[in-house]
Amino acid sequence: MRLRELPPLTRRVLVGSVGFTVLTIGVCMVLLPGPAFIVIPLGLVILATEFLWARRILRKTRQMLSRMRNPAH
């Protein structure tokens, strides 16, 4: 069974659970050893598949990183 074939509420709960778990692990990695700078965005990407607020945070983060890379533009 594919994720898209699940009922919408079930899909949102499943994606939310997995996304928040990954995001929480990433936040813990800020204090503990681990690649938090990879895991936190991964959690946001997972959440952004179903939640608009996560898409907005991800978009703002990408814009901020782009500005940091190209400060003259």
C-alpha positions in Angstrom: 0.0 0.0 0.0 1.3 3.5 -0.9 1.1 6.5 1.4 -1.2 8.3 -1.1 -3.7 5.5 -0.9 -4.3 6.0 2.8 -7.2 8.1 4.1 -6.1 11.7 4.5 -6.4 11.8 8.3 -4.4 8.6 8.6 -1.7 9.9 6.3 -1.4 13.2 8.2 -1.1 11.4 11.5 1.5 9.0 10.1 3.5 11.8 8.5 3.2 14.0 11.5 4.4 11.2 13.8 7.4 10.4 11.7 8.3 14.0 11.0 8.0 15.1 14.6 10.1 12.1 15.7 12.9 13.0 13.3 12.7 16.7 14.1 12.8 15.9 17.9 15.9 13.7 17.4 17.5 16.5 15.4 16.8 19.0 18.1 18.3 16.7 20.7 21.4 16.4 18.5 22.0 20.1 19.0 23.1 19.3 22.5 24.2 15.7 21.9 26.7 14.5 19.3 25.2 14.0 15.9 24.4 15.8 12.5 21.6 18.1 13.7 22.1 20.3 10.7 21.0 17.4 8.5 18.4 15.7 10.7 16.4 18.9 11.5 15.8 19.9 7.9 15.0 16.2 7.1 12.3 16.3 9.7 10.9 19.6 8.2 11.0 18.0 4.7 8.9 15.1 5.9 6.4 17.4 7.7 6.3 19.7 4.6 4.7 16.9 2.6 1.5 17.3 4.6 1.7 20.6 6.6 1.7 24.1 5.2 3.4 25.6 8.2 6.4 23.3 7.7 6.6 24.3 4.1 6.8 27.9 5.1 9.5 27.3 7.7 11.5 25.3 5.1 11.1 28.0 2.5 12.3 30.7 4.9 15.2 28.6 5.9 16.2 28.1 2.3 16.0 31.8 1.6 18.1 32.6 4.7 20.8 30.1 3.7 20.8 31.4 0.1 21.3 35.0 1.5 24.1 33.8 3.7 25.9 32.1 0.8 25.5 35.2 -1.5 25.5 38.2 0.7 26.1 40.6 -2.2 22.9 39.6 -4.0 
